[in-house]
């Protein structure tokens, strides 16, 4: 048997980090067993679908390296892979269930159904529909329709016995049929619902293992009822623990972002990413750009391998202490037997820590390749030699690729550099810095060769002659050539910019002082 797994996102918004975790587990299981990973699009709910949301989902998967063997833009022998393109196929399955007496036309209004449920709750009895408005014959249908009622098709769930199935995570599961509500499988407009489409698709696409989040566990009995009724073979199931919100056992939700931003660690990661997005000119709101969404990490410049390494640990563990895995190791070691039952709390700070470690270990050439597109998107020249020099000098300060935008002064001409008025006033306009400017210009002009050792020695001598601290003098030099008082080593900064550029900037600030802010 060839293992076939699937992930079926709905194009109703951006790709949720919890959904990516589920997709990753499906992908890893298929890859480990030499199987196939199918991506299909659950777009049966036309009122909620957002056409423009599909491409970010596909782009996000490609960025992460989660390639799919069949699905959108790839094709395959078991398509179509969009549920909206399979209406006739679904309606045929509905007709089969109707013909077998396993489904029925129902003509209850929403108000009537609600009243029944409220009465059951008040009387403390199970909320099971009475089937009062079930049409058992064509004559019943004509009578209900003559009253102006619109019919939907519901699965006719058993009222006795037990639904049993084996779950790779939950073990042996038993659910009494008596508690299962009849569920709509075809709406009054002819469209079908998730549960029916899901059953048909898994059969049509020959899915062998359904690996999904635990909130779908409640759907399994009604899906098995339809699956058995249609004569389809049962796939194997594995219901994963859901990804919980920071510091809680509640499910992680993009709708609760305002609450998460009250968490200092979460907000720090968000603020860092938003600063990069702002420099890139990316429009952001907390609802569309935040650490709950995969697009956040792609936009900011995380390494896909770091994101995947963190996500694989949300509900899976090899031995309880090993945390770092390459993608190849994940594919080799992943198994459903090591998936935990308990919710896995999402920690944006810990994910950032994985990113820091991965970034620190990345060879300089690969860092250069990562950061160059960010400079280009920000409209900054990206001369390879300069980019390489800045990357090497910045070292661990580059925690994500977008951090290269903290150093625009290395990629701008002297007249484009924006000077911080407060830094200029503190280190250049006021003494003692004001008294050093002319001398520092001469120092720069006279340093040959223009390299770190020469500049450092000259600055040390300059500070000693004036009885000043080296740090104070170097800070004034930094502000003169970069316009700000933070950054990596001053002498590295000067050497990267070069003598002529440094002189042009010092001349400019000597002429207009702080007016270049």
BAVOVO-344694 format. One record per residue (C-alpha): residue number from 1; y, x, z; residue in one letter. Coordinates in Angstrom, 3 decimals. Each point is the difference from the previous one (the first is absolute). Layout:
<recs>
NUM, Y, X, Z, a
...
</recs>
This chain:
<recs>
1, 0.000, 0.000, 0.000, x
2, 3.449, 1.293, -0.915, x
3, 2.421, -0.480, 2.895, x
4, 3.013, -2.068, -1.060, x
5, 2.922, -0.619, 2.355, x
6, 3.323, -1.689, -0.610, x
7, 3.500, -0.434, 1.329, x
8, 1.963, -3.110, -0.939, x
9, 3.716, 0.157, 0.872, x
10, 2.348, -2.912, -0.561, x
11, 3.181, 0.803, -1.962, x
12, 2.179, -1.660, 2.617, x
13, 1.831, 3.069, 1.298, x
14, -0.244, 3.711, 0.565, x
15, -3.269, 1.754, 0.808, x
16, -0.677, -0.284, 3.740, x
17, -1.297, 3.130, 1.736, x
18, -2.810, -2.064, 1.562, x
19, -1.091, -1.147, -3.437, x
20, -0.061, 3.593, -1.189, x
21, -2.294, 0.895, 2.910, x
22, -2.416, -2.731, -1.116, x
23, 0.198, 1.168, -3.614, x
24, -0.621, 3.590, 1.126, x
25, -3.197, -0.980, 1.836, x
26, -1.240, -1.856, -3.092, x
27, 0.870, 2.947, -2.218, x
28, -1.657, 2.547, 2.291, x
29, -3.185, -2.055, 0.316, x
30, -0.261, -0.360, -3.782, x
31, 0.718, 3.679, -0.600, x
32, -2.491, 1.183, 2.613, x
33, -2.789, -2.058, -1.560, x
34, 0.869, 0.793, -3.608, x
35, 1.092, -3.574, -0.531, x
36, 2.984, -1.762, -1.523, x
37, 3.244, -1.179, 1.584, x
38, 1.526, -3.129, -1.537, x
39, 3.617, -1.075, 0.326, x
40, 0.637, -3.660, -0.664, x
41, 3.143, -2.029, 0.481, x
42, -0.107, -3.093, 2.198, x
43, 2.755, -2.026, -1.645, x
44, -1.361, -3.512, 0.434, x
45, 3.016, -1.000, 2.106, x
46, 2.593, -0.245, -2.755, x
47, 2.734, -1.152, 2.383, x
48, -0.154, 3.256, 1.983, x
49, -0.715, 2.471, -2.785, x
50, 2.731, 2.448, -0.933, x
51, -0.547, 1.485, -3.443, x
52, 2.110, 3.074, 0.697, x
53, -2.072, 0.752, 3.118, x
54, -3.113, 0.894, -2.000, x
55, 1.244, 3.285, -1.446, x
56, 0.908, 1.516, 3.398, x
57, -3.540, -0.835, 1.145, x
58, -1.547, 1.797, -2.969, x
59, 2.442, 2.901, 0.327, x
60, -0.790, 0.281, 3.697, x
61, -3.718, 0.263, -0.631, x
62, 0.507, 2.611, -2.696, x
63, 2.318, 2.008, 2.242, x
64, -2.631, 0.012, 2.741, x
65, -2.714, 1.000, -2.446, x
66, -2.022, -3.176, 0.588, x
67, -1.119, -0.366, -3.592, x
68, -1.803, -3.165, -1.000, x
69, -2.912, -0.146, -2.441, x
70, 0.686, -3.547, -1.157, x
71, 3.090, -2.161, 0.218, x
72, 3.597, -0.292, -1.243, x
73, 1.057, 2.589, -2.593, x
74, -3.578, 1.331, -0.003, x
75, -2.064, -2.962, -1.120, x
76, -3.746, -0.206, 0.416, x
77, -3.045, -2.075, -0.893, x
78, 0.434, -2.645, 2.713, x
79, 3.542, -1.191, -0.567, x
80, 2.409, -1.591, -0.093, x
81, 1.221, 1.675, 3.195, x
82, 2.855, -2.425, 0.618, x
83, -1.099, -3.184, 1.718, x
84, 2.737, -1.959, -1.778, x
85, -1.870, 0.644, -3.260, x
86, -3.268, -1.547, 1.178, x
87, 0.913, -3.624, 0.713, x
88, -2.610, -1.489, -2.351, x
89, -2.714, 2.164, 1.543, x
90, 0.950, -1.101, 3.504, x
91, 0.157, -3.667, -0.950, x
92, -3.507, 0.259, -1.428, x
93, -1.224, 1.294, 3.388, x
94, 1.781, -2.919, 1.684, x
95, -1.804, -2.426, -2.333, x
96, -3.337, 1.588, 0.893, x
97, 0.660, -0.530, 3.711, x
98, 1.063, -3.594, -0.641, x
99, -3.130, -0.674, -2.059, x
100, -2.190, 1.351, 2.803, x
101, 1.707, -2.133, 2.618, x
102, 1.358, 3.118, 1.720, x
103, 3.614, -0.951, -0.669, x
104, 1.938, -3.254, -0.304, x
105, 3.285, -1.455, -1.155, x
106, 2.298, -0.731, 2.929, x
107, 3.083, -2.210, -0.167, x
108, 1.464, 0.359, 3.483, x
109, 3.714, 0.721, 0.153, x
110, 1.267, 2.954, 1.992, x
111, 1.437, -2.418, 2.565, x
112, -3.329, -1.803, 0.425, x
113, -1.903, 3.248, 0.448, x
114, 2.555, 1.220, 2.522, x
115, -0.253, -3.271, 1.948, x
116, -3.792, 0.341, 0.192, x
117, 0.252, 3.556, 1.323, x
118, 2.619, -0.950, 2.580, x
119, -2.153, -2.878, 1.196, x
120, -3.020, 2.283, 0.336, x
121, 2.058, 2.465, 1.997, x
122, 1.313, -2.743, 2.274, x
123, -3.526, -1.293, 0.581, x
124, -1.313, 3.532, 0.498, x
125, -2.632, -0.218, -2.722, x
126, -0.669, 2.365, -2.935, x
127, 2.605, -0.115, -2.757, x
128, -2.431, -1.049, -2.677, x
129, 1.182, -2.195, -2.864, x
130, -1.564, -3.468, -0.016, x
131, -0.312, -0.075, -3.826, x
132, 1.597, -3.430, 0.157, x
133, 1.728, 0.519, -3.357, x
134, -2.992, 1.654, -1.706, x
135, -0.769, -1.428, -3.449, x
136, -3.784, -0.247, -0.287, x
137, 0.043, -1.766, -3.381, x
138, 2.191, -0.195, -3.068, x
139, 0.983, -3.493, 1.118, x
140, 1.260, 1.462, 3.281, x
141, 2.090, 2.507, -1.950, x
142, 1.536, -2.721, -2.180, x
143, 0.802, -2.093, 3.071, x
144, 1.705, 2.853, 1.845, x
145, 1.914, 1.056, -3.098, x
146, 1.149, -3.576, -0.562, x
147, 1.635, 0.255, 3.435, x
148, 2.000, 2.974, -1.303, x
149, -2.060, 2.551, 1.863, x
150, -0.704, 3.470, -1.408, x
151, -3.442, 1.477, 0.431, x
152, -1.068, 3.507, 0.980, x
153, -3.533, 1.381, 0.112, x
154, -1.402, 1.093, 3.345, x
155, -3.179, 1.847, 0.864, x
156, -2.327, -2.359, 1.883, x
157, -0.909, 2.240, 2.901, x
158, -3.230, -0.559, 1.977, x
159, 0.355, -1.738, 3.342, x
160, -3.230, 1.385, 1.465, x
161, -1.718, 3.345, 0.321, x
162, 1.305, 3.574, 0.085, x
163, 1.410, 2.384, -2.588, x
164, -1.566, 3.453, 0.426, x
165, 0.882, 3.277, -1.675, x
166, -0.102, 3.732, 0.710, x
167, 3.223, 1.987, 0.205, x
168, 0.066, 3.808, -0.151, x
169, 2.688, 0.072, 2.699, x
170, -0.606, -3.179, 2.019, x
171, -3.787, -0.001, -0.075, x
172, -1.872, -3.312, -0.122, x
173, 2.457, -2.891, -0.250, x
174, -0.792, -3.644, 0.726, x
175, 2.497, -2.821, -0.556, x
176, -0.855, -3.670, 0.712, x
177, 0.640, -2.101, -3.089, x
178, 1.350, -2.827, 2.153, x
179, 3.212, 1.907, 0.577, x
180, 0.692, 0.683, -3.675, x
181, 2.694, -2.183, -1.520, x
182, -0.344, -1.338, -3.540, x
183, 2.221, 2.276, -2.034, x
184, 1.998, -0.715, -3.152, x
185, -1.407, 1.917, -2.949, x
186, 2.002, -1.666, -2.783, x
187, 3.512, -1.323, 0.489, x
188, 1.287, -3.237, -1.464, x
189, 1.704, 1.929, -2.821, x
190, -3.324, 1.516, -1.103, x
191, 0.612, 3.472, 1.391, x
192, -2.611, 1.459, 2.320, x
193, 0.263, 1.643, 3.400, x
194, -0.804, 3.466, 1.261, x
195, -3.431, -0.794, 1.423, x
196, -1.419, -1.439, -3.219, x
197, 1.563, 2.655, -2.257, x
198, -1.186, 2.757, 2.317, x
199, -3.633, -1.193, -0.172, x
200, 0.017, -0.307, -3.788, x
201, 1.707, 3.352, -0.530, x
202, -2.355, 1.890, 2.279, x
203, -2.904, -1.412, -1.972, x
204, 1.537, 0.537, -3.441, x
205, 0.978, 3.572, 0.876, x
206, -3.398, 0.736, 1.560, x
207, 1.512, 1.052, 3.327, x
208, -2.699, 1.389, 2.268, x
209, 2.066, 0.700, 3.135, x
210, 2.902, -2.115, 1.237, x
211, 2.024, 2.307, 2.258, x
212, 3.067, -1.775, 1.308, x
213, 2.190, -0.573, 3.057, x
214, -1.376, -1.988, 2.914, x
215, 2.391, -2.925, -0.513, x
216, -2.285, -0.947, -2.912, x
217, -2.992, -0.286, 2.320, x
218, 0.904, -3.661, 0.556, x
219, -0.184, -0.587, -3.774, x
220, -3.500, 1.384, -0.315, x
221, -2.026, -3.121, 0.997, x
222, 1.774, -2.284, -2.479, x
223, -0.261, 2.670, -2.709, x
224, -3.715, 0.421, 0.703, x
225, -0.418, -3.768, -0.217, x
226, 1.523, -0.044, -3.483, x
227, -1.745, 3.204, -1.048, x
228, -3.418, -1.327, 1.014, x
229, 0.762, -3.354, -1.566, x
230, 0.822, 1.627, -3.325, x
231, -3.177, 2.067, 0.153, x
232, 1.764, 3.340, 0.185, x
233, -1.568, 2.981, 1.832, x
234, 1.683, 0.957, 3.263, x
235, 1.952, 3.277, 0.124, x
236, -0.059, 2.123, 3.133, x
237, 2.953, -0.444, 2.360, x
238, 2.081, 2.298, 2.149, x
239, 3.008, -1.414, 1.832, x
240, 2.359, 2.770, 1.044, x
241, 2.161, -0.029, 3.134, x
242, 3.556, -0.972, -0.852, x
243, 2.845, 2.488, 0.178, x
244, 2.030, -0.832, 3.091, x
245, 3.722, 0.334, 0.511, x
246, 1.421, 2.958, 1.991, x
247, -0.999, -0.138, 3.650, x
248, -1.684, -3.401, -0.313, x
249, -3.253, -1.688, -0.974, x
250, 1.802, -2.491, -2.240, x
251, -0.403, 0.327, -3.758, x
252, 2.540, 2.225, -1.752, x
253, 2.408, -2.156, -2.008, x
254, 2.901, 0.848, -2.277, x
255, 1.672, -3.205, 1.207, x
256, 0.434, 1.491, 3.489, x
257, 1.861, 3.112, -1.093, x
258, 3.013, -0.819, 2.196, x
259, -2.289, 0.141, 3.026, x
260, -1.587, 3.290, -1.071, x
261, 3.397, 1.623, -0.473, x
262, 0.537, -0.371, 3.740, x
263, -2.732, 2.610, 0.425, x
264, 1.850, 3.385, 0.107, x
265, -2.767, 1.931, -1.788, x
266, -0.316, -2.605, -2.754, x
267, 3.775, -0.153, -0.446, x
268, 0.273, 3.787, -0.203, x
269, -2.461, 0.054, -2.898, x
270, 1.807, -2.912, -1.636, x
271, 3.453, 1.591, 0.370, x
272, -1.260, 3.273, -1.446, x
273, -1.405, -1.783, -3.031, x
274, 3.031, -2.216, -0.483, x
275, 2.323, 3.025, -0.025, x
276, -2.014, 1.431, -2.888, x
277, -0.056, -3.321, -1.843, x
278, 3.780, -0.277, 0.394, x
279, 0.483, 3.444, -1.527, x
280, -2.160, -1.083, -2.927, x
281, 1.995, -3.195, -0.454, x
282, -3.025, -2.197, 0.773, x
283, 0.983, -3.453, 1.207, x
284, -1.674, -0.648, 3.324, x
285, -0.308, -2.637, 2.655, x
286, -2.326, 0.129, 3.003, x
287, -2.032, -2.789, -1.600, x
288, -0.632, 1.852, -3.287, x
289, 0.059, 3.640, 1.088, x
290, -1.701, 0.940, 3.244, x
291, -3.029, 1.915, 1.348, x
292, -2.212, -3.110, -0.235, x
293, 0.197, 0.189, -3.816, x
294, -1.602, 2.657, -2.190, x
295, 3.051, 0.274, -2.244, x
296, 1.886, 1.505, 2.951, x
297, -2.190, 3.105, 0.010, x
298, 0.063, 0.445, -3.759, x
299, 3.790, -0.322, -0.119, x
300, 0.563, 2.418, 2.890, x
301, -2.395, 2.645, -1.293, x
302, -3.082, 0.022, 2.207, x
303, -3.156, 1.696, -1.208, x
304, -2.612, -2.588, -1.049, x
305, -2.741, 2.063, 1.639, x
306, 1.818, -0.153, 3.346, x
307, 0.392, -3.775, -0.238, x
308, -3.675, -0.473, -0.892, x
309, -1.113, 2.339, 2.787, x
310, 1.892, -2.054, 2.553, x
311, -1.148, -3.348, -1.404, x
312, -3.699, 0.913, 0.002, x
313, 0.249, 0.358, 3.783, x
314, 1.222, -3.584, 0.412, x
315, -3.341, -1.524, 0.877, x
316, -2.352, 2.860, -0.924, x
317, -1.014, 3.137, 1.822, x
318, -2.418, 2.773, -0.866, x
319, -0.655, 1.391, 3.462, x
320, 2.836, -1.154, 2.246, x
321, 2.043, 3.201, -0.204, x
322, 0.208, 1.331, -3.585, x
323, 3.220, -1.260, -1.570, x
324, 0.725, 2.012, -3.127, x
325, -1.969, -0.694, -3.160, x
326, 0.592, 0.844, -3.619, x
327, -0.486, -2.842, -2.451, x
328, -3.261, 1.580, -1.162, x
329, -1.217, 0.157, 3.604, x
330, 0.886, -3.661, 0.501, x
331, -2.031, -0.943, -3.063, x
332, -2.951, 2.043, 1.262, x
333, 0.073, -1.166, 3.624, x
334, 1.193, -3.608, -0.031, x
335, -2.482, -2.655, 1.126, x
336, 0.258, -3.597, 1.136, x
337, -2.139, 0.762, 3.032, x
338, 2.859, 2.013, 1.534, x
339, 2.589, -2.752, -0.439, x
340, 1.145, -1.299, 3.378, x
341, 0.376, -3.632, 1.020, x
342, 3.236, 0.372, 1.958, x
343, 3.463, -0.296, -1.532, x
344, 1.562, 3.285, -1.104, x
345, 3.657, 0.365, 1.005, x
346, 2.384, 1.290, -2.669, x
347, 2.108, 2.929, 1.184, x
348, 2.737, 1.057, -2.434, x
349, 0.745, 3.072, 2.128, x
350, -3.593, 1.205, -0.222, x
351, -0.045, -0.530, -3.761, x
352, 3.179, 2.077, -0.202, x
353, -1.734, 2.723, 2.043, x
354, -2.834, 0.075, -2.566, x
355, 2.619, 0.347, -2.722, x
356, 1.679, 2.906, 1.815, x
357, -3.281, 1.892, 0.294, x
358, -0.964, -0.604, -3.611, x
359, 3.458, 0.979, -1.230, x
360, 0.056, 3.195, 2.082, x
361, -3.325, 1.074, -1.519, x
362, 1.102, -0.684, -3.576, x
363, 0.585, 3.097, -2.187, x
364, 3.632, 0.579, -0.932, x
365, -0.655, -0.630, -3.703, x
366, -1.432, -3.435, 0.770, x
367, 2.966, -0.816, 2.244, x
368, 2.333, 0.937, -2.836, x
369, -1.887, -2.344, -2.314, x
370, 0.274, -2.787, 2.593, x
371, 3.709, 0.309, 0.741, x
372, 1.286, 0.599, -3.539, x
373, -0.248, -3.677, -1.077, x
374, 2.032, -0.996, 3.076, x
375, 2.826, 2.322, -1.021, x
376, -0.130, -1.350, -3.534, x
377, 0.079, -3.618, 1.199, x
378, 3.052, 0.851, 2.125, x
379, 1.731, 1.435, -3.076, x
380, -0.099, 3.595, 1.255, x
381, -0.859, 3.024, -2.179, x
382, -3.448, 1.323, 0.858, x
383, -0.051, 3.616, -1.129, x
384, -3.537, 1.192, 0.866, x
385, 1.132, 3.278, 1.539, x
386, 2.533, -1.729, 2.250, x
387, -2.423, -2.746, 0.978, x
388, -2.620, 2.603, 0.897, x
389, 2.472, 1.998, 2.081, x
390, 1.189, -3.083, 1.909, x
391, -3.573, -1.197, 0.616, x
392, -1.015, 3.383, 1.377, x
393, 3.107, 0.299, 2.171, x
394, -0.260, -3.556, 1.331, x
395, -3.627, 0.537, 1.018, x
396, -1.171, -2.613, 2.546, x
397, 3.292, -1.888, -0.283, x
398, -1.430, -1.620, -3.135, x
399, -2.236, -2.562, 1.651, x
400, -0.057, -2.349, -3.011, x
401, 0.997, 0.694, -3.585, x
402, 3.187, -2.040, 0.334, x
403, 1.291, 2.391, 2.666, x
404, 1.096, 2.304, -2.828, x
405, 2.979, -2.362, -0.322, x
406, 1.264, 1.320, 3.340, x
407, 1.151, 3.066, -1.953, x
408, 2.087, -1.254, -2.935, x
409, 2.417, 2.921, 0.418, x
410, -2.515, 2.330, -1.664, x
411, -0.101, -2.077, -3.159, x
412, 3.682, -0.867, -0.352, x
413, 2.897, 1.932, -1.491, x
414, 2.619, 1.128, 2.542, x
415, 2.394, -2.852, -0.816, x
416, -2.718, -2.601, 0.638, x
417, -0.841, 1.072, 3.529, x
418, 1.067, -2.562, 2.599, x
419, 1.443, 1.586, 3.132, x
420, -0.456, -1.596, 3.400, x
421, 3.541, -0.339, 1.437, x
422, -1.203, 0.421, 3.571, x
423, -1.945, 3.153, -0.840, x
424, 2.979, 1.444, -1.886, x
425, 2.367, -0.739, 2.872, x
426, -2.357, 1.459, 2.603, x
427, -1.016, 3.177, -1.812, x
428, 2.696, 0.712, -2.618, x
429, 3.321, -1.659, 0.868, x
430, 0.023, 0.880, 3.687, x
431, -0.137, 3.464, 1.534, x
432, -1.899, 2.171, 0.252, x
433, -1.532, -1.034, -3.362, x
434, 3.407, -0.415, -1.654, x
435, 0.737, 3.655, 0.670, x
436, -3.261, 1.124, -1.567, x
437, 0.193, -1.715, -3.390, x
438, 1.791, 2.755, -1.964, x
439, -2.196, 2.662, 1.541, x
440, -3.149, -1.953, -0.734, x
441, 1.045, -0.345, -3.616, x
442, 0.368, 3.743, -0.196, x
443, -3.392, 0.370, 1.679, x
444, -1.620, -2.163, -2.663, x
445, 1.808, 1.760, -2.834, x
446, -0.983, 3.429, 1.268, x
447, -3.681, -0.638, 0.728, x
448, -2.143, 1.868, -2.496, x
449, -2.814, -0.669, -0.521, x
450, 0.565, -3.660, 0.793, x
451, -3.158, -0.527, 2.002, x
452, -0.985, -1.117, 3.487, x
453, -0.213, 3.460, 1.685, x
454, 3.367, 1.125, -1.397, x
455, 1.758, -3.257, 0.893, x
456, -1.468, -0.029, 3.493, x
457, 0.985, 3.569, 0.718, x
458, 3.533, -0.574, -1.307, x
459, 0.419, -3.154, 2.075, x
460, -1.319, 1.698, 3.140, x
461, 2.544, 2.776, -0.475, x
462, 2.758, -2.554, -0.657, x
463, -0.843, -1.871, 3.233, x
464, -0.215, 3.213, 2.056, x
465, 3.418, 1.204, -1.192, x
466, 1.573, -3.243, 1.179, x
467, -1.979, -0.397, 3.197, x
468, -1.416, -3.252, -1.307, x
469, -3.469, -1.479, 0.170, x
470, -2.069, 0.350, -3.158, x
471, -0.903, -3.717, 0.118, x
472, 3.666, -1.020, 0.014, x
473, 0.824, 2.200, -2.975, x
474, -3.069, -1.081, -1.970, x
475, 0.867, -3.676, 0.653, x
476, 3.444, 0.516, -1.496, x
477, -1.601, 1.676, -3.009, x
478, -2.409, -2.898, -0.377, x
479, 2.760, -2.626, 0.036, x
480, 2.056, 2.019, -2.492, x
481, -2.776, -0.050, -2.595, x
482, -1.923, -3.220, 0.726, x
483, 2.505, -2.321, 1.647, x
484, -2.290, -0.740, 2.956, x
485, -1.137, 1.669, 3.180, x
486, -3.751, -0.666, -0.222, x
487, -2.659, 1.485, -2.244, x
488, -2.339, 2.919, -0.210, x
489, 1.038, 3.655, 0.416, x
490, 3.613, 0.784, -0.939, x
491, -0.909, 3.266, -1.711, x
492, -2.785, -1.653, -2.001, x
493, 2.553, -2.628, -0.994, x
494, 2.513, 2.561, -1.244, x
495, -2.637, 1.983, -1.888, x
496, -1.333, -3.109, -1.773, x
497, 3.485, -1.149, -1.047, x
498, 0.979, 3.452, -1.267, x
499, 3.207, 1.945, 0.427, x
500, 2.104, -1.694, -2.671, x
501, -0.805, -3.529, 1.161, x
502, 0.674, 0.922, 3.632, x
503, 3.370, 1.539, -0.922, x
504, 0.949, -3.044, -2.069, x
505, -0.703, -2.275, 2.958, x
506, 1.870, 2.160, 2.488, x
507, 2.966, 0.206, -2.360, x
508, -0.038, -3.751, -0.349, x
509, -0.006, -0.695, 3.715, x
510, 2.621, 2.670, 0.645, x
511, 2.243, -1.817, -2.433, x
512, -0.446, -3.596, 1.186, x
513, -1.553, 0.384, 3.488, x
514, -1.711, -3.246, 0.971, x
515, 1.322, -2.102, -2.882, x
516, -3.326, 0.289, -1.904, x
517, -1.654, -2.492, 2.338, x
</recs>
